[in-house]
Amino acid sequence: MVNYLQKTALFRKLTEKLLKIHSARILPDYASQTLESWYRKNYRPLNSDKKVALFADTYINYHEPHIGIEAIRLLNQCGFDTELAVAGCCQRPRISNGFLKAAKLSGSGTLENLDKYIRRGMKVVVCEPSCTTALTDDLPDLIEDEALAQRIQANVLALDVFIADIFQKGEIQGQFKVKYESLMMHGHCHQKSSFGTRALHYILDQADGLQYHEPDTGCCGMAGSFGYEKEHYDISGKIADLSLIPEINKLTPDTAIVANGFSCRHQISHFTDRKALHWVECVEFERK
């Protein structure tokens, strides 16, 4: 019902008037089932001695659980039993809007919850780049427990960084496969500035016959809530049109678009007729 209402003209006019969200924007759909619920009902442990925790961020838990399911599938293919870490919010929205005291208060609990997995010898992997940097950069800088901050920074990783690292170390052996013959990568700003796209390049380089490229697309222009705000909508579109949208318009219809950021995918959907994918939706691993 909410998903239907969010698309109606009346709802969009009301949100523009009351919340200053531009009426051209349609808020993200909610999933009919959370990732947490799916995991409880469907996940079957591998009984592997290799274990990892997947951070249940807001996006994969409430909006796009299919991405979380694909991440779990890929980790299982790599031989890892996956526990779903429903630890709380990474606090990116509060941090981005300057509510640092509230972010510190709630974020401390999130980090302590993640630390329970780390103390059991697990790495924590994250699908969303903005959540990754909030957990590894921003929250550790806010909290006073330096030992906790160091454990978080050493053991919380972007999913592609984790998988590329274990492959390079020889902890898993096999072949990466990509469901598409051609794709374009667009890196999220937090991803590009903090840990880069090198790990994803490494993974894609292992796939036979794949043609891919990562043009200099800059920022998508969404930047969390920025692109939704009435006063910033026009400039959000202009930023997207500097490079990202022209690069997408050059693509053939059979070229897939990979954008790991939730905001980036929605910006691409809004200003083009294309649907962008998270990289886990494209990649499979076949163990030897």
C-alpha positions in Angstrom: 0.0 0.0 0.0 2.8 2.4 0.9 4.6 1.7 -2.4 1.5 2.5 -4.3 0.8 5.7 -2.4 4.4 6.9 -2.8 3.8 7.0 -6.5 0.6 9.0 -6.5 0.6 12.7 -7.5 -1.2 13.7 -4.3 1.4 12.0 -2.0 4.3 13.6 -4.0 2.8 17.0 -3.8 2.3 16.6 0.0 5.9 15.5 0.6 7.1 18.5 -1.5 5.1 20.9 0.7 5.6 19.2 4.1 9.0 17.6 3.7 10.6 19.6 0.9 11.1 16.5 -1.2 10.8 17.4 -4.9 7.6 16.1 -6.4 9.4 14.6 -9.3 11.1 12.1 -7.0 9.5 8.8 -6.1 10.7 7.4 -2.8 12.3 3.9 -2.8 9.9 1.0 -2.6 9.8 -1.1 0.5 10.2 -4.9 0.2 7.3 -7.2 1.1 9.8 -9.3 3.1 12.9 -8.1 5.0 16.2 -9.8 4.5 16.2 -10.6 8.2 12.9 -12.4 7.8 14.0 -14.2 4.6 17.2 -15.3 6.4 15.4 -16.8 9.4 13.0 -18.8 7.2 15.3 -19.9 4.4 19.0 -19.9 5.2 20.6 -23.3 5.7 24.1 -23.3 7.2 26.9 -25.0 5.2 28.5 -26.3 8.4 31.7 -24.8 7.1 34.7 -23.8 9.3 34.8 -20.6 7.3 32.4 -18.0 8.7 31.6 -14.4 7.9 29.0 -11.9 9.0 27.0 -9.8 6.5 25.9 -6.4 7.8 22.2 -6.0 7.3 22.2 -2.4 6.3 18.9 -0.5 5.9 18.9 -0.8 2.1 19.4 -4.6 1.8 17.2 -5.3 4.8 14.1 -3.1 4.0 14.3 -2.0 0.3 16.4 -4.5 -1.7 16.7 -7.8 0.1 17.4 -9.5 -3.2 20.9 -7.9 -3.1 21.5 -9.3 0.4 20.3 -12.7 -0.8 22.7 -12.6 -3.8 25.5 -11.6 -1.4 24.8 -14.6 0.8 24.7 -16.9 -2.3 28.1 -15.6 -3.4 29.6 -16.0 0.0 28.2 -19.6 0.2 29.7 -20.3 -3.2 33.0 -19.2 -1.9 32.6 -21.7 1.0 31.6 -19.3 3.8 28.8 -19.9 6.2 27.1 -16.5 6.5 25.6 -15.0 9.6 23.3 -12.0 9.1 24.4 -9.2 11.4 21.3 -7.2 12.3 23.3 -4.8 14.4 21.6 -1.4 13.9 22.1 1.5 11.6 25.5 2.7 10.5 24.4 6.2 11.2 25.3 7.6 7.8 22.1 9.7 7.5 22.8 11.4 10.9 26.5 11.8 10.2 25.8 13.4 6.7 23.3 15.9 8.3 25.5 16.8 11.2 23.7 15.1 14.0 27.0 13.7 15.4 26.0 13.4 19.1 23.0 11.2 18.1 25.2 9.3 15.7 27.7 8.6 18.4 25.1 7.5 20.9 23.3 5.0 18.6 26.4 4.2 16.5 28.3 3.0 19.6 25.6 0.3 20.0 26.0 -0.7 16.4 29.7 -1.1 16.7 29.4 -3.1 19.9 26.9 -5.4 18.2 29.3 -5.9 15.3 32.2 -6.5 17.7 30.4 -9.7 18.9 31.0 -11.3 15.5 34.6 -10.0 15.4 35.4 -11.4 18.8 34.2 -14.8 17.4 36.8 -14.6 14.7 34.7 -13.3 11.9 35.1 -10.5 9.4 32.0 -8.3 8.8 31.3 -7.6 5.2 29.1 -4.8 3.8 27.3 -4.3 0.5 26.7 -0.6 0.6 29.7 1.7 0.2 28.3 4.6 2.3 27.6 2.2 5.2 31.1 0.7 4.9 32.7 4.1 5.3 30.4 5.1 8.1 31.4 2.0 10.0 35.1 2.1 9.3 35.9 5.8 9.1 33.2 8.0 10.8 32.0 6.1 13.8 35.4 4.9 14.9 36.4 8.6 14.9 33.4 9.6 17.0 33.6 6.9 19.8 36.0 7.0 22.7 36.8 3.3 22.9 39.9 3.2 20.8 40.4 -0.6 21.1 36.8 -1.1 19.7 37.5 1.4 17.0 40.7 -0.5 15.9 38.9 -3.8 15.9 36.1 -2.4 13.7 38.6 -0.8 11.3 40.6 -4.0 11.0 37.6 -6.4 10.5 34.8 -4.5 8.7 35.3 -4.6 4.9 33.4 -3.9 1.7 32.2 -7.2 0.3 34.3 -6.9 -2.9 37.4 -6.1 -0.9 36.9 -9.2 1.3 36.3 -11.6 -1.6 39.2 -10.2 -3.7 41.5 -10.5 -0.7 40.7 -14.1 0.1 41.1 -15.1 -3.5 44.4 -13.4 -3.8 45.6 -15.2 -0.7 44.6 -18.5 -2.1 42.0 -19.2 0.6 39.5 -20.0 -2.1 40.3 -21.4 -5.5 38.0 -21.5 -8.5 36.6 -19.3 -11.3 34.6 -16.1 -11.2 31.8 -15.9 -13.8 29.8 -12.9 -14.9 26.2 -13.2 -16.2 26.8 -10.5 -18.8 29.3 -10.2 -21.7 29.7 -6.5 -21.3 29.2 -4.1 -18.4 30.0 -0.5 -17.3 31.0 0.2 -13.7 30.1 3.4 -11.8 31.8 3.8 -8.5 30.1 5.3 -5.5 31.8 8.5 -4.2 32.6 6.9 -0.7 33.8 3.8 -2.5 36.2 5.7 -4.8 37.5 8.0 -2.0 38.0 5.4 0.7 38.8 2.0 -0.6 38.5 2.3 -4.3 37.2 0.0 -7.1 40.5 -2.0 -7.5 39.0 -5.1 -5.7 36.0 -5.2 -8.0 38.3 -4.8 -11.0 40.4 -7.7 -9.8 37.3 -9.9 -9.5 36.0 -9.0 -12.9 39.4 -9.5 -14.4 39.1 -13.2 -13.4 36.0 -13.7 -15.5 36.7 -15.1 -19.0 35.3 -13.3 -22.0 34.0 -10.2 -20.0 34.4 -6.8 -21.5 33.9 -4.0 -18.9 35.0 -0.4 -18.4 34.8 2.2 -15.6 34.6 5.6 -17.2 35.3 8.7 -15.1 31.7 9.3 -14.2 32.3 11.5 -11.1 29.4 11.8 -8.7 25.9 10.7 -9.6 24.5 13.8 -8.0 22.2 12.1 -5.5 24.4 12.1 -2.4 21.9 10.6 0.0 19.0 12.9 0.7 20.5 15.8 -1.2 19.1 14.9 -4.6 15.6 14.4 -3.1 15.4 17.9 -1.6 13.4 20.4 -3.6 16.1 23.1 -3.4 18.8 20.7 -4.7 16.9 18.7 -7.3 18.0 20.7 -10.3 21.7 20.8 -9.4 21.5 17.0 -8.6 20.4 16.5 -12.2 23.0 18.8 -13.6 25.7 16.9 -11.7 24.5 13.6 -13.1 24.5 15.1 -16.6 28.1 16.2 -16.4 29.3 12.7 -17.1 27.3 9.8 -15.7 24.2 10.2 -17.8 26.1 10.8 -21.1 28.2 7.7 -20.5 25.1 5.6 -19.9 23.4 7.0 -23.0 26.4 5.7 -25.1 25.8 2.1 -24.0 24.2 -0.6 -26.0 21.1 -2.1 -24.5 22.9 -5.4 -23.7 25.6 -3.7 -21.6 24.8 -4.1 -17.9 25.4 -1.2 -15.5 27.0 -1.9 -12.1 26.6 0.7 -9.4 27.1 -0.5 -5.8 25.5 2.6 -4.2 21.8 2.6 -3.4 21.6 6.3 -4.2 23.5 5.9 -7.5 21.1 3.2 -8.7 18.1 5.3 -7.9 19.6 8.3 -9.7 20.4 6.3 -12.8 16.8 4.9 -12.8 15.4 8.4 -12.3 17.2 10.1 -15.2 17.5 7.2 -17.6 15.4 4.2 -18.8 18.1 1.9 -17.4 18.2 -0.2 -14.2 21.6 -0.4 -12.5 22.7 -3.5 -10.6 24.8 -4.2 -7.5 27.9 -6.2 -8.5 26.7 -9.3 -6.5 23.8 -9.6 -8.9 26.2 -10.2 -11.8 28.9 -12.4 -10.4 29.1 -16.1 -9.5 31.9 -18.2 -8.2 32.6 -21.8 -9.1 35.0 -23.5 -6.6 37.5 -26.1 -7.7 
